[in-house]
């Protein structure tokens, strides 16, 4: 019988050594552990659960910036017979709270450059953090409106005027002062608005699971076995979020 293929042999050795390493780590009584000599801390059973966004004042936006973001998301997702607006769904709150974390300061991204213009397919190549891009973009938007709309800010415009301006921003056809272009800023806030509208409500958006109800998404329900094979049939149960449903009552004895 021929000997095993070298790839299979080396793979077996790798898996065996990995398993032995995990066993050794599990057997160790030390609270702080090191993962395979990398220096990275590792604790058995550790998790990074999401933290529920609580109502309250803006954590990153100034009052004016928050007002501008609410006005924008209200036009990106206007209220209709299918759902409430992006503002009423909490999309601006979602964006503010995300900017308050590691997303806002890019603390989990490589930030040492070099920074240079990239292709559209390469994504953002700027040295600006998302917080800085929002600050520059919102300021440039308000200044552009006051300069070209007889002194009116974006929030003073009619819905049709807001829609027309956002349409031109999407085309990158609006001249913004500062380091953030109108097209890049539109793409950023549109992406974040969609994330807030469809994310779990625990993060501040998708209030009352409004978007999940609209599209029939069941959410984080633990068991779908009774419905897996029911193709092209409407899911009959209400959605469930990470934090449960608002109409659930917990018997705590208090």
C-alpha positions as CSV (number, residue, x, y, z in Angstrom):
1,X,0.0,0.0,0.0
2,X,1.4,3.4,-1.0
3,X,2.3,5.9,1.7
4,X,-0.1,8.8,2.4
5,X,0.2,11.9,0.3
6,X,2.6,14.4,1.8
7,X,-0.2,17.0,2.1
8,X,-2.5,14.7,4.0
9,X,0.4,13.7,6.3
10,X,1.4,17.3,7.1
11,X,-2.3,18.2,7.6
12,X,-2.7,15.3,10.1
13,X,0.3,16.5,12.0
14,X,-1.0,20.0,12.1
15,X,-4.4,18.9,13.4
16,X,-2.8,16.7,15.9
17,X,-0.5,19.4,17.2
18,X,-3.4,21.8,17.3
19,X,-5.5,19.4,19.3
20,X,-2.7,18.8,21.7
21,X,-2.2,22.5,22.1
22,X,-5.8,23.0,23.0
23,X,-5.7,20.2,25.5
24,X,-2.7,21.7,27.1
25,X,-4.4,25.1,27.3
26,X,-7.5,23.7,28.8
27,X,-5.6,21.8,31.4
28,X,-3.7,24.9,32.5
29,X,-5.1,26.5,35.7
30,X,-3.8,29.9,34.8
31,X,-6.5,32.5,34.3
32,X,-4.7,34.5,31.6
33,X,-3.5,32.3,28.7
34,X,-1.4,32.8,25.6
35,X,-2.6,31.5,22.2
36,X,0.0,29.4,20.5
37,X,2.9,31.6,21.5
38,X,1.5,34.6,19.7
39,X,1.2,36.7,22.8
40,X,-2.5,37.2,22.2
41,X,-4.6,36.8,25.4
42,X,-7.2,34.1,25.4
43,X,-9.6,33.1,28.2
44,X,-11.7,30.0,28.0
45,X,-15.4,30.8,27.7
46,X,-14.8,34.5,27.0
47,X,-17.3,36.2,24.7
48,X,-18.0,39.7,23.3
49,X,-21.8,40.0,23.5
50,X,-23.5,43.0,22.0
51,X,-24.4,45.8,24.4
52,X,-28.0,47.2,24.2
53,X,-28.1,50.8,22.9
54,X,-29.9,53.0,25.5
55,X,-32.0,56.1,24.7
56,X,-30.4,59.4,25.5
57,X,-28.5,62.3,24.0
58,X,-26.1,62.0,21.1
59,X,-22.8,60.4,22.1
60,X,-20.8,61.6,19.1
61,X,-22.9,64.0,17.1
62,X,-23.4,67.6,18.1
63,X,-27.1,68.6,18.3
64,X,-26.8,70.2,14.8
65,X,-25.0,67.2,13.4
66,X,-27.7,64.9,14.8
67,X,-30.4,67.0,13.3
68,X,-28.7,66.9,9.9
69,X,-28.3,63.1,10.1
70,X,-32.0,62.6,11.1
71,X,-33.0,64.8,8.1
72,X,-30.9,62.8,5.7
73,X,-32.0,59.3,6.9
74,X,-35.6,60.5,6.8
75,X,-35.2,61.1,3.1
76,X,-33.1,58.0,2.3
77,X,-35.9,55.9,3.8
78,X,-39.1,58.0,3.7
79,X,-42.2,56.8,5.6
80,X,-44.8,55.1,3.5
81,X,-47.4,52.4,3.8
82,X,-44.7,49.7,4.2
83,X,-42.7,51.2,7.1
84,X,-41.8,54.2,9.2
85,X,-39.0,56.5,8.1
86,X,-35.3,56.0,8.7
87,X,-35.5,58.6,11.3
88,X,-38.4,57.0,13.2
89,X,-36.7,53.6,12.8
90,X,-33.7,54.9,14.8
91,X,-31.1,54.9,12.0
92,X,-29.5,58.1,13.2
93,X,-29.2,56.7,16.7
94,X,-27.6,53.6,15.3
95,X,-25.0,55.6,13.4
96,X,-24.2,57.8,16.4
97,X,-23.7,54.8,18.6
98,X,-21.6,52.9,16.0
99,X,-19.4,56.0,15.6
100,X,-18.9,56.0,19.4
101,X,-17.2,52.5,19.2
102,X,-14.2,51.1,17.4
103,X,-15.9,51.6,14.0
104,X,-15.9,55.4,14.5
105,X,-12.2,55.7,15.3
106,X,-11.0,52.8,13.1
107,X,-9.2,51.4,16.1
108,X,-9.4,47.9,14.7
109,X,-8.0,48.8,11.2
110,X,-4.5,49.3,9.9
111,X,-3.9,53.1,10.1
112,X,-0.2,53.7,9.3
113,X,-0.5,54.4,5.6
114,X,0.7,55.1,3.0
115,X,-2.5,56.9,2.0
116,X,-3.2,57.6,-1.6
117,X,-6.2,57.7,-4.0
118,X,-7.5,54.2,-4.9
119,X,-9.9,52.7,-7.3
120,X,-13.6,52.5,-6.5
121,X,-13.3,48.8,-6.1
122,X,-10.6,49.3,-3.4
123,X,-12.9,51.1,-1.0
124,X,-12.0,54.0,1.2
125,X,-8.3,54.8,1.1
126,X,-8.5,58.0,3.2
127,X,-6.6,58.5,6.5
128,X,-9.9,60.0,7.9
129,X,-11.8,58.0,10.5
130,X,-15.6,57.6,10.0
131,X,-16.1,60.2,12.8
132,X,-14.0,62.7,10.9
133,X,-15.7,61.9,7.6
134,X,-19.1,62.6,9.2
135,X,-17.9,65.8,10.8
136,X,-16.4,67.1,7.5
137,X,-19.3,65.8,5.4
138,X,-22.1,67.3,7.5
139,X,-20.3,70.6,7.8
140,X,-19.7,70.8,4.0
141,X,-23.4,69.8,3.3
142,X,-24.8,72.5,5.5
143,X,-22.4,75.2,4.2
144,X,-23.2,74.2,0.6
145,X,-26.9,74.6,1.3
146,X,-26.6,78.0,2.9
147,X,-24.3,79.2,0.1
148,X,-26.6,78.0,-2.7
149,X,-30.1,78.0,-1.1
150,X,-30.5,81.6,0.0
151,X,-29.1,81.0,3.4
152,X,-31.2,77.9,4.2
153,X,-29.6,74.9,5.9
154,X,-30.4,71.3,4.7
155,X,-33.0,70.9,7.4
156,X,-34.8,74.0,6.1
157,X,-35.3,72.6,2.6
158,X,-38.5,71.0,1.3
159,X,-38.6,67.2,0.9
160,X,-38.3,67.6,-2.9
161,X,-35.3,69.9,-2.5
162,X,-33.6,67.5,-0.1
163,X,-34.2,64.6,-2.5
164,X,-32.8,66.6,-5.5
165,X,-29.7,67.5,-3.5
166,X,-29.1,63.9,-2.3
167,X,-29.5,62.7,-5.9
168,X,-26.8,65.0,-7.0
169,X,-24.6,64.0,-4.1
170,X,-25.0,60.4,-5.1
171,X,-23.6,61.3,-8.5
172,X,-20.7,63.2,-6.8
173,X,-22.0,66.3,-8.6
174,X,-22.1,68.6,-5.6
175,X,-18.9,70.6,-4.8
176,X,-18.1,70.1,-1.1
177,X,-15.5,72.2,0.6
178,X,-13.0,70.2,2.6
179,X,-11.4,66.7,2.4
180,X,-14.7,64.7,2.0
181,X,-16.4,64.7,-1.4
182,X,-20.2,64.7,-1.7
183,X,-20.3,61.3,-3.5
184,X,-18.1,59.6,-0.8
185,X,-20.1,61.1,2.0
186,X,-23.4,60.0,0.4
187,X,-22.1,56.4,0.0
188,X,-21.0,56.4,3.6
189,X,-24.3,57.6,5.1
190,X,-26.4,55.5,2.8
191,X,-24.5,52.3,3.8
192,X,-24.8,53.1,7.5
193,X,-28.5,54.0,7.2
194,X,-29.2,50.6,5.5
195,X,-27.2,48.9,8.3
196,X,-29.2,50.7,10.9
197,X,-32.5,49.9,9.3
198,X,-31.9,46.2,9.0
199,X,-29.6,45.5,12.0
200,X,-30.8,43.9,15.2
201,X,-32.7,46.5,17.4
202,X,-30.2,46.0,20.2
203,X,-27.9,48.4,18.2
204,X,-30.4,51.3,18.2
205,X,-32.0,51.0,14.8
206,X,-34.7,48.9,13.3
207,X,-37.0,50.1,16.1
208,X,-39.6,47.5,17.0
209,X,-38.1,45.3,14.3
210,X,-40.0,47.4,11.7
211,X,-37.8,46.4,8.7
212,X,-37.9,42.7,9.7
213,X,-41.7,42.8,9.8
214,X,-41.8,44.5,6.4
215,X,-39.7,41.8,4.7
216,X,-40.9,38.9,6.8
217,X,-37.5,38.1,8.3
218,X,-37.9,35.9,11.4
219,X,-34.9,37.3,13.3
220,X,-33.0,35.3,15.8
221,X,-35.7,32.7,16.6
222,X,-33.9,29.5,17.8
223,X,-35.8,26.9,15.8
224,X,-37.1,26.9,12.3
225,X,-37.4,23.2,11.6
226,X,-41.2,23.3,11.2
227,X,-40.9,25.8,8.4
228,X,-37.7,24.9,6.5
229,X,-39.5,22.9,3.8
230,X,-42.5,25.3,3.5
231,X,-41.2,27.0,0.4
232,X,-43.0,30.1,-1.0
233,X,-45.1,30.3,2.1
234,X,-45.3,33.3,4.4
235,X,-43.6,32.8,7.7
236,X,-46.5,33.0,10.2
237,X,-44.6,34.0,13.4
238,X,-43.5,37.5,14.5
239,X,-39.8,38.2,14.4
240,X,-37.5,37.8,17.5
241,X,-34.5,40.1,18.2
242,X,-31.4,39.3,20.3
243,X,-33.1,40.9,23.2
244,X,-36.4,39.2,22.7
245,X,-39.7,40.9,21.8
246,X,-41.2,43.9,23.4
247,X,-44.4,42.1,24.2
248,X,-42.7,39.4,26.1
249,X,-43.1,39.6,29.9
250,X,-40.5,38.1,32.2
251,X,-41.7,36.8,35.5
252,X,-39.0,38.0,37.9
253,X,-40.9,37.9,41.1
254,X,-40.3,41.5,41.7
